[in-house]
Amino acid sequence: MANIQKRGEYQYQADIRRKGFPRQTQTFLTKDDAERWVRKHEGQMDEGKFRDLRPVAKLTLGDALDRYMDEVVPTKAVGGQRNERNRIRLLKKHPLARRELSTLQSSDFAKYRNERTAQVGSANTVRLELALLSHLYTIGKKEWNWPLDNPLTDVRRPSAPEGRERRLRGDEEARLLSGVSDERVRQPVWLEACIRLSLATGLRAGELLTLEWSQVDLKGGVMNLTKARNGSKRSVGLNLEAVRVLQCLPRSTEKVIKGYHETGKLDCDFKAACVAAGLLDLHFHDLRHEAATRLAPHMMPQELAKIMGWKTLQMAMRYYNPSPSELAARVRAVEAARSGGSTEPEASSGKHIVVAAPSSDSYDGSSALLDHGAVATCDNVIRVEFARRGTVSTRTAQAA
């Protein structure tokens, strides 16, 4: 049965007691509001749709985001934790963060979507924020005993942007590596190492910065990644270029890339090198696209997906961005093979990721691996020599 009592001049307390259900009480300013609340809850009890909201009583969205930051974000890939924390900090500044979870509806988040889209102008930014909020409700219901449905299930998400197709063109690779020497680049040695390794292996920036020497097997020619962005483990084969770079790096710490501790600083140096080289609209992640496109003609899509860490072949289509001339070369290669000619496609300006062997004076053919690169430490300056198709570029950087 339900009972409504007047308490004070402007308070009405509704009290529902029914066998088989937990007692429900709520205070209202008017009797009409109290009666509506009683009808709603008794109707839910009659229809078997009642949910006890006491576990989330007075729990605000901001409080829930704090718990998500403390318990869920640390379980995600290291490279994405910083971005997740930044999104949570922004969400907590919004008025929705002060609302109780039990009062939030789909319409509230639809309004948020529209406001944020108009504010930031980036559909992908809003899409990622809504994805975080949706995952918050999923975790809350599955693990934190929230008696709430996910109100974002029915909220339309902004469409994901089309995959970037930016690749290195012409002499841009050489210009980029030349730009590493610019005085605005704070860690030239480590930036060049990251650029070369990304082009040779397709590793993401976050994967490079979390890579440890214990994961690198130079003799076996493989890296075993345990901290990939999507949380899955994978092995990446090392070509001769990758081996050369890795052999030339100092091993004074567990981390392979000692000069950067977060992707933001790597991005800053990369942008400085691009500005110095006069390269427009080039992102560090575009090097991963370039690596995938160089590898793709030489292996099956399933193999490429395994190396790059993609869970679907659709991602292989997104990252494989051959130029029209490269596609034409592949078609001609098939035609040549059918007619008994060469089965190898026309070289694409020397950009294939399988690099040429070094000159005979530095390689006797007995092993695919070179001797350990020359690394000399003097006055806290690391001298790193990167071999590049028989040539050596020398850079110096302050030891971290």
N, C-alpha and C positions, 0 to 999 in steps of 0.2 A: 504494500500500500504506500501511497505518497502523502506527504503532509507538508504544508507550507505555513510557516510561522513568521509573524512580523517581529523583527528585532530592531528596536530603535525606530527613529522617525523615517529613515530612508533605506531600510534594509529588510529584505525578505529572504528567509532561508528555506530552500526546498530540500526535502529529505525523502529518499526513496528506499523502502525496505521491502525486499521480495525474496522469498525462499529460493535458494539456488544461485543467488547473485550477491555480489558484495554490496554493502551499503553505499549509497551515493548521496552526497550532499553538495550543495552549491549555494552561494549567497548572491542576490541580485538587488538592483536598485528599485525595480518595480515588480509588482505582483504579476503583471502580464508576462514579463520575461521569465519569471520563475515557473509559471504555468506552462509556457511554451517548452521550457527545458524539461519539465516533467513529462509532457506528452511525447516529446522526442525520445527520451530514454526508455519510457515504458513501451513505446511502439517498437523500439529496437529489441527489447527483451521479448516481446510477444512474437516477433518475426525471427528470433534467433540471430540477430545481427548486432547484439550489444557487445561493446568492448569496454573493459575497465581501463580508463585512462589514468588511473592513479600512478603507474610507473613513470609517466611523463608529465605529471602535474607540475606546473610552474617551470618546466624545463624549456628554456628558450633555444632558438636556433643557434644563437651564439655559443651557448653552453655546449650544445651538441657538437659544434664545429671544434671547440677546444678539445673535447674528448677524441674526436676524429684525428686531430693534429697529433695528440699524444700517443694514441694507440694504433692508428692505421697507417698514417704517413710513413713512420719509420720502417714499415714492412715493405714499402715499395722500393723500386730500383733507385739506387743512390742518385742517378742523374736526374730523376724527376721529382725528388723530394723538395728541392728548393722551389720549383715552380708551384708545387701543391701548397706549400706554406704561404707563398705570396698570394695565391688565389684565396686562401682562407682568410688572410689578413684583410684583403679587400672586401670579402663577403661580410666580415664582422663589422665593417663600417657602415653597411647598408641598414636602413630601418628595419628590414625583415629580421635581422639578427636579434632584435629585441622582442620579437613576437614569440609567444609560446607555440611549441610544435603542434599542439592539438588544435590550434586555431588556423593554421596555414592550409590553404587550399590550392588547387591547380591554377585558379585564376590569379592568385598572388604571384606565382612563379612565371606565369605567362606575361603579366605586367612587368615583372623584373626583366624578363627576356627582351621585351620591347624597349624598355628604358635603357638597358645596357647596350643594346645594338645601336641605338641612336647616339649613345654617349661615346662609345669606343670605335664604332664603325668597323669592327672586325667580327665577322660571324664566327670565326674559329675560336676567338677568345671567349665569347658568350657560350658557345657549344661546350667548351671544356669546363666552364664554371657550372653549367647545368649538369654536366656529367658527374662532377664532384658531388653536387648536392644530391643527385639521384643515388649515387653510391653510398652516401651518408645514410639515407633512409633504408637502403638495402641492408647495410651492416646493422643499423639500429633494430630492424625487425628480426633479422636472423640471429644476431649475437647479443643484443642488449635488451631483449624482451620488450621492444616497443610495440604497443597494440595499435599500430598505425599502418595504413596503406601508404604506398609511395605516391604522393600527389604529382610527381613529375612524370609519371608513366603516361599521362594523357597530354603532356605539354609538348608541342612541336619544337623540335630543335632546329636551329639554323643549319643549313646544309654545309657539310664539310667542304672546304675549298678544294679545287682541283689540284692534283699533285703538281709540284713545281717540275719544270722540264729544263731548268738551267743547267747547262754543262759547260765544261771548259772548251773554248773554241780557239782554233789557230794556235798562236803562241802564248795563250793565256797562262798555261801551266808554268812556262819559263818565266813569264812576267811576274806571276804570283810569287814564285820562289825568289826572284830578284827583289821583290818588295819586302821580303822578310828582313832585309838588311836595313830598312828604314829606321831612323833614330826613334821614331814613335813606337816601335815594337819593343816591348820591355823584355821579352824572353825569346830572342830570335832562334836560338838553338832548339828550344823545345817546340816553338811554333813550326819550324821546318820539319822536325821529327813527326809532329802530329799531322801535318799536311801529307808528307810522304807515306806515313803509315795508313792514313785514311784512304788515300788513293790506291794503295797496294792491298788493303784488306777489307775496305768498306766499313770499318768500325765507326760507330757513332762517337761523338765527342765525349759523352759521359762514359762510354765503355773504354775509351782510350785513357781517360784520367783515373779510372778505377783499376786498370790493368796492373797486375803484379807479376814480378819475375817468376814466381812459383807457377804461374799459369802459362809460361812460355817455354816451349820445348824446341830449341833451335836445331838439335840433332834430328828430331823427328819431323821438323818443319811444320809445327802446328801450335796454335794457341787454344787453350781450353777456357772459354769464358764462363764464369759462374755468376756474374753480376750483370747480365744483359738487361736491357730496359724492360722487356716484357716478362722478366722473371725466369725465363727458360735458359737452360744451359745449352751451349753449342760450341763446336770446334771450328776453327778457321784455319785453313791452310796458309802457309807462308811461302810466298814466291821469293825469288832471289833478292828483289828490291827490299822487301820487308826484312829479310834476314840481314842484309847489309846495314840497314838503319838500326835495327835492334843491337847488332854487334858493336856498333859505334857508341851506344849510350852507356853512361856510367851506371854502376850497380850499387851506389852508396846507400840506397833505401829500398824498401820492398816495392815501392811504386816504380813502374817503368817510366812514366812521365812525371818527373820530379818538379818541374817548373810551374805547373798549374794545379791548384787545389779545387777549382770550380770552373764550370764551363763558361761562366760570364767573363772571366778574365781572358780565357782563350779566345772568345768571340771578339773582345776588344782588340787584342793583338791582330787577329785575322782581319778585322775591318781596317786597321791601320795599314796592314800590308796591301790590302785591296786598293785603298786610296792611293798609296804610293805607286802602285802598279797601274792605276787608271782603270781598274776593273769595276764595272757597274753591276749592281744587283746580284752579287755573288755571296752566298752564305756558306759557312763551313759545312753544313749538312749537304750542300750540293755536291761535295766531294764524294759522298756516299753514293749519290746517284751516278756520278761519273764512274766510280769503281764498278757498280753493278752493270752499267752499260758496257763497260770494257770486258767484263767477265761473261756476259750473257751469250755472245756468239759461240763460246767454246764449251758450253755445257747445257744439260737439260734444265728446264725450269725448276724441277724438283731439287736438283743439286744446287742451283743458285739460291733458292729459297732456304735451303738448309744452311748454306754458308752465311747468308745475310741475316738469318734469324727471323724470317717471315713465317707466319703461321698459315698463310693462305697464298695461293698462286696469284690471286688478284694483286697482292702487293708487288709481286715480280713484274706484273704488267705496268704498275705505277712507276716503278723505279727504273725499268729498262727503257731508256729513251734514245734509240738509235737515230742518227740523222738520215735523211733520204738517201744520201750517197752511200752510207754504210748498209742500208737495206738493199740498195741496188747491187752492191758488191756481194752480198750474201746470195742474192738471186743468181748472179753470174757464176758464183762458186758452185751452186747446185747444178747449173747448166753444164759447167765444165766437168763436173764429176760424172754426169750422165754420159757425156761424150768421150770420157776417158782422159780428160785433161787434168789439170791440177785440182785438188780438192780443197785447197786453202783459199780463203777469201782474200781479196785485195787488202793490203795493209791500210789502216786508217790513220795516216800521218804519224805512225809510230806510237799510237796512243794505247795499244793493247796492253793490258796490265802485265802480261808475261814479258819480262824485260830481257834484253839480249845479254848473253854471257859476257863477262869482262874480257879484256884483252888477254892474249896468251901469256904475256909477261906477268900477269897477276893471278892466273888461273891455269892449272895444269890438267884439268879435266878429271881429276881423280875423285873429286867430291863436289857436291852441289853447294857446300858451305864454304865461306871464306874464312880466313884466319880472323881472330878477334880484332875488331877495329881499333885503331890507335886512339887511346884516350890518355891524355896527360893532364895531371892536375898541378898547378903552380900558382901560388898566391891567390888561392880561392877562385881561380879561373879554369873552367873546363874547356879543353880544346877538343872539339868533336869533328871528325872527318867523315863526311857522308860520301860513299862511293856512288856514282851515278853513271852507269854504262861506260865504265872505264875512266871516268873523270872524277875528281875529288873537289868538293866545295868545302871550305873551312870556315867555321863560325865560332865565335866565342861568346860566352855568357857568364854572368856572375853565378857562382854556385849558390844554390838555395840553402 
